[in-house]
Each structure stands twice: as C-alpha cells, then as structure tokens.
Amino acid sequence: MEKKITLILQNEEDTINLGRLVAKYVYPNLVITLTGDLGAGKTTFVKGLALGLNIKEKVLSPTFNILKCYFNKPLNLYHIDAYRLEDANKDIGLEEFIDGDGVCAIEWPMYIDEYIPTNRLEINLTHLNNNKREALISSNIDKLNDLFEALKG
C-alpha cells in the first residue's frame, strides 16, 4: 500500500535534516527519486542524506558528471543527475548503480525512468517562497514503514 506524507520545510537546514532522517532508514539497493524545479532543494536533500550516512566528502550536484559515487562503509551513495540525459543516449551503465550495492538518489528521474524500479522512495520538492519548500514523500515499500512513522513525528 502506498504511503504519503507532505512536510513543509522552513529553510535549507530543514531540507538537510530531512536527508539525515531518511538516511537512518535506507538500505542497499534502495532508490530515491527526487523531483522538483531547478533550485527546489534536490541536491540539498542529498547533502543531508550523505551527512546521515557519515560521508565526509563534499556533496556537489553531478549535473555535468551525471553520476557521483561516494564510497563509504557500511553503505555507498550513488548520486545521479539525469537532467542532461533528456535527449541523450541513456545506455551508459547507470543501471549498475541504480541496482547496486548502495543507496541511489536520482535527480530528474523522468529522463531515465526505464531504468528505475517501481519500488522506490519518491520525494517531490516544491519551492513555496524564500527558502520554504514543500516535500511530498511517497513510497510503496513496506520496509520504509518506520520512516513514515518517523516523518509523522
């Protein structure tokens, strides 16, 4: 059964803290899709996710690289920005990371949807005003029930 929750993020710190919270519930092979306009906070969320995974490297948007890998124990983080793949050859091996040993966060997932499993955590960020954002979080993965309980609190 699909679970959904909407949160209002007051500032960048709230977006980072959302990523930190989600990090407590991720597991190998989980895919997180991040949608929203430019500047909605997708990369900021991934920064928080990385902090929650104790990744020490600075997280930057992989817009021009398409993929950034953060190798870390106990869980790797693969950060994909598919924005530049809208009209490009998509057969570049991303499925190895999407279906890999770590957690995979994908910005602009609609451009590579054919590679993304239907069982995923979806986060849609909407810019409201100033630094305020709305986060619509949904998933049909039973393993994430505890995450949704934590998000309610």
C-alpha positions in Angstrom: 0.0 0.0 0.0 1.4 3.4 -0.9 2.3 5.7 1.9 2.3 9.5 1.5 3.2 12.4 3.7 3.6 16.2 3.0 6.0 18.3 5.0 6.8 22.0 5.0 10.5 22.7 5.1 11.1 26.1 6.5 14.7 26.5 5.3 17.7 24.8 3.9 18.5 23.3 7.3 15.1 21.5 7.3 15.9 20.0 3.9 19.3 18.8 5.1 17.7 17.4 8.3 15.1 15.5 6.1 18.0 13.9 4.3 19.7 13.0 7.6 16.4 11.4 8.9 15.9 9.4 5.7 19.5 8.1 6.0 18.6 6.3 9.1 16.1 4.1 7.1 18.0 3.4 3.9 19.4 0.1 2.9 21.3 -1.5 0.0 19.6 -1.3 -3.4 17.1 1.5 -2.3 16.3 4.0 -5.0 15.3 7.5 -4.0 13.9 9.7 -6.8 14.0 13.5 -6.4 11.8 15.7 -8.5 11.2 19.5 -8.4 12.2 22.6 -10.3 15.7 23.9 -10.5 16.7 25.2 -7.1 13.9 23.2 -5.3 16.4 21.6 -2.9 17.2 18.2 -4.5 20.9 18.4 -4.1 20.5 19.9 -0.6 18.5 16.8 0.4 21.3 14.6 -0.9 23.8 16.6 1.2 21.7 15.7 4.2 21.5 12.1 3.2 25.2 11.9 2.8 25.7 13.5 6.2 23.4 11.0 7.7 25.4 8.2 6.1 28.6 9.7 7.6 30.1 10.5 4.2 32.8 13.1 4.7 33.2 14.2 1.1 31.5 17.4 0.0 28.4 16.7 -2.0 28.0 18.6 -5.2 25.4 18.4 -7.9 26.5 15.9 -10.5 24.8 17.8 -13.3 27.8 17.8 -15.6 29.2 14.4 -14.4 25.8 12.7 -14.4 27.0 10.4 -11.6 28.9 10.9 -8.4 29.9 8.0 -6.2 30.5 8.3 -2.5 32.1 5.1 -1.4 31.5 4.6 2.3 31.1 1.9 4.9 28.6 0.5 5.6 26.7 1.9 2.6 27.7 3.6 -0.6 25.8 6.5 -2.0 25.3 6.9 -5.8 24.0 10.4 -6.8 22.7 10.6 -10.3 21.5 13.8 -12.0 19.7 12.8 -15.2 18.9 16.3 -16.3 21.3 16.2 -19.3 20.1 12.8 -20.4 16.7 14.1 -21.6 17.6 13.8 -25.3 20.9 11.8 -24.9 22.0 8.2 -25.2 21.0 6.7 -21.9 22.8 3.4 -22.3 25.8 4.5 -20.2 25.7 1.9 -17.4 23.7 3.7 -14.8 21.6 0.6 -14.1 24.7 -0.9 -12.4 24.5 1.9 -9.8 20.7 2.0 -9.7 20.6 -1.7 -9.0 23.8 -1.7 -7.0 25.1 -2.3 -3.5 24.3 1.2 -2.2 21.5 3.7 -1.9 20.9 5.6 -5.2 19.5 9.1 -5.2 18.3 10.3 -8.6 17.5 13.9 -9.6 15.4 14.3 -12.7 14.3 10.6 -12.7 11.8 11.1 -15.5 14.6 11.2 -18.1 15.8 7.7 -17.2 12.5 6.2 -15.9 13.0 3.0 -17.9 16.0 2.1 -15.6 14.3 2.9 -12.3 12.3 0.3 -10.3 8.7 1.0 -9.5 9.5 0.2 -5.8 11.2 3.4 -4.7 11.1 6.3 -2.3 9.8 9.4 -4.2 10.4 12.9 -2.9 8.9 15.8 -4.8 10.2 19.2 -3.6 8.2 22.4 -4.5 9.6 25.9 -3.9 7.0 27.9 -2.0 8.7 31.2 -1.2 12.1 32.4 0.0 13.7 29.2 1.4 10.5 27.5 2.2 9.7 24.2 0.4 7.0 21.6 0.4 8.2 18.0 0.4 5.7 15.3 -0.8 7.2 11.9 0.2 5.7 8.7 -1.0 6.6 5.0 -1.4 5.0 1.6 -1.7 7.9 -0.2 0.1 6.9 -1.9 3.3 10.5 -1.7 4.6 10.0 2.0 4.8 7.0 2.0 7.2 9.2 3.0 10.1 10.5 6.0 8.1 6.9 7.2 7.5 6.2 6.8 11.2 9.2 8.9 12.0 8.2 11.6 9.4 4.8 11.9 11.2 6.5 12.7 14.5 
